[in-house]
Structure formats: C-alpha cells, structure tokens
C-alpha cells in the first residue's frame, strides 16, 4: 500500500516594506503586498483557508475567506521562525557585523541558529504537526495555507526529502504559491 499524497497550496505573505528577518514581529502588509497577493490568487479557488496568526498573513487570509465565503482557521503553529537576536535587524547590518555567523546559519540552520533563536527542532515539529492536521482536512478539500518564507522552505525540504541546509537555495518570493504534496513524515530525525 502506498502513502496517499495530499495536495495543499502554500502561499507566502506579500511585501511588508521591511528588509530584515521579521520572524515573529507582527508587521502588516504594504500596499504592494496586498496587490501581490491579490494577483497571486486570481482565478484560483480553495475550500478552506488556514493562516498564520501574524498580521502579514492573517489580514489577507481573513479578507480572502470573507470574499470567497470559505471557512478560515488560524493556526499559531504556522508562525514564522523566531530569529532571536537577529529578529528585526537589517540583513545588510547582519552581513556587515556577523557575516560569518550568517553564512553558517544559511549553510546549516539546524546546528548554527542565530543567538537566542527558536530551536530548529521545535520549528520543524510545530510546522509538521500543523501540516499533518491540515492534511487530514485536505483529503476532501482543497486547502490554502497562508504562511511565511522560512516555514515554506522548511516544509518544502521536508516534503521533497531535501537537507535543511538547502533551505537558503529555495526561492520563495513574496506572494508566491507552492503546491505541496504532503505525506505526514515518519519520525525523521534532524541530523545533529
């Protein structure tokens, strides 16, 4: 018997006008961000919308669900990675002041997290648990998940069997859609 793959669409929030690791800072969308998201969903439909609680995702998800008259659920497990001391610091500043640490993080996010950051295993665990629950609903419904760039990169690595060090190589522009064939993962351990 083969595992059933469930189709779920992941949508990254639109532009916020910020140039830093925003993580769990609760930014709203810029006017450009709203325009990007509306263009991304044009001509598409879903039966259920599930969103991160952060405003840059939730505001658009609420607007979409109301306009399309589809159910909406907020799941706090879909929030972005908490970047610890790097949260809110411009990326250029990090590059200038902590370039080596930044390069190590991009190459090996599991073993080289930012100072004070969320443990990578906890990030992975909460995202996978959220997707496992969504997959149950997606057996009978087409589901849109509105979330963040880091979350989408991790979930794609998990789904595609890629090493987490490859996350930085996955292009996830603002308002990009990512169809995901999600099979709940076996208890695959993160390489330490």
JOQUIJO-V899600 format. One line per field, one symbol per residue. ss: DSSP state (2 for helix, 1 for strand, 0 for the rest). psi: psi as a letter, one per 30 degrees, with the letter a starting at -180 (. if undefined). A space follows every 50 residues. Layout:
ss->???
psi->???
//
This chain:
ss->00000111111100000001000000000022222222222000000111 10002222222222222200111102220000022200012222222222 22222220000000000002222222222222222220000011111022 222222222200022222200000001111110000000000
psi->klkkkkkkkkkklakfgkiljebgkiklkleeeeeeeeeefkglllfkkk llfkefeeeeeeeeeeefhlkkkkjffgllkjgbffkfkkeeeeeefhee eeeeeeeifefhllkglkkeeeeeeeeeeeeeeeeeefffkjkkjjalee eeeeeeeeegglkfffeffjkilkgkkjkkjjkkklikkkk.
//
